[in-house]
């Protein structure tokens, strides 16, 4: 049975945003073994509002199947029950180099030293 994979982008419903009925894209950042065994996944929400910030990582059109340039908002890393994954994955995965950038931005967001 398929399961979400690290680096894939899904359309998700974010809990705690009742005024926002719109589904949002989010990048799966949790490890594949966890994604296969757990009932939830760890994601970073994406936005098409491209605001530079130390915890934002820009994703180009086509990266992971994106139709618009987006930014990974790594300060909003969150865990979602798999039932909040509405559609996906988009085409392919985010590149390993981009995933490393995202890992560093998540570390910055939670106050860890970034090498």
Beta strands, then each sheet from edge to edge (+ up, - down):
strand 1: 9-12
strand 2: 24-28
strand 3: 40-47
strand 4: 56-59
strand 5: 70-73
strand 6: 78-81
strand 7: 85-88
sheet 1: 4+ 5- 3+ 2- 1+ 7-
sheet 2: 4+ 5- 3+ 6-
end
